[in-house]
């Protein structure tokens, strides 16, 4: 086949190492495609950017199996409610916008907003716990409560600020009366919100 390196080399004035050239040729022989050879600007090592045939690639153990350490870490993160924003996504989509300025300048405000969401999440968890104590347990219960406590309505033409929204949401959650909630109401609301089967 012969060397075809010049078309791949990002810096044609620099000759790739013989080892990099041999590896690029081996990629081509194995049915892959060496798209570019370039020199890493930090370590100055030659790198190959290539496409490899899927049948010739074996996943590393990390890609194939989760280690016990990763499973434990994932459980801790989920347990710490770092992913609690899911229930609040419809509200966040409407009132949380990009902040003007660089990240270091907006970090403090982002942290304050995260604290407000966490505060609302804790209030929501207390409402759900009160409902469970009454014997009401349903996968849609969080969404049901949020739909009845959100300060955002579809009729509003102007939206309140992020802070106003989450302050009012937390207040609404704290004053939510669980005694009027029936399991059938949550079940009906969950059925109406569920997507149609495909």
Residue pairs with C-beta under 8 A, 6 or more apart in sequence:
1 25
1 28
1 29
3 21
3 25
4 28
5 16
5 21
5 24
5 37
6 12
8 24
8 34
8 35
8 36
8 37
9 16
9 36
9 37
9 38
10 36
10 37
10 38
10 39
11 38
11 39
14 39
16 24
16 37
16 39
16 46
17 46
19 46
20 37
20 46
20 47
20 48
21 37
23 48
24 34
24 37
24 48
24 50
25 34
27 33
27 34
27 48
27 50
27 52
28 34
30 52
30 53
30 56
31 53
31 56
32 50
32 51
32 52
32 53
32 56
33 50
33 51
34 48
34 49
34 50
35 49
35 50
35 51
36 48
36 49
37 46
37 47
37 48
37 49
38 46
38 47
38 49
39 45
39 46
39 47
40 46
40 47
61 67
66 74
77 83
81 118
81 121
84 117
84 118
84 121
85 92
85 117
87 121
87 124
87 142
87 143
87 146
88 117
88 120
88 121
88 146
90 150
91 146
91 150
91 152
91 165
91 169
92 117
94 152
94 159
95 152
95 159
95 160
95 161
95 162
95 165
96 113
96 162
99 106
99 109
99 110
100 106
113 162
113 166
116 162
116 163
116 166
116 167
116 170
117 166
119 166
119 170
120 166
120 169
120 170
120 173
123 169
123 170
123 173
123 174
124 142
124 145
124 146
124 173
126 173
127 145
127 173
127 176
127 178
128 141
128 142
128 145
130 178
131 137
131 141
131 145
131 178
131 181
134 178
134 179
134 181
135 183
136 178
136 181
136 182
136 183
136 186
138 144
138 183
138 186
138 187
138 190
139 190
140 186
140 187
140 189
140 190
140 193
141 186
143 189
143 190
143 193
144 181
144 185
144 186
144 189
144 190
145 173
145 176
147 189
148 176
149 169
149 172
149 173
149 176
150 169
150 172
151 160
151 164
151 165
151 168
151 169
151 172
152 159
152 160
152 165
159 165
160 168
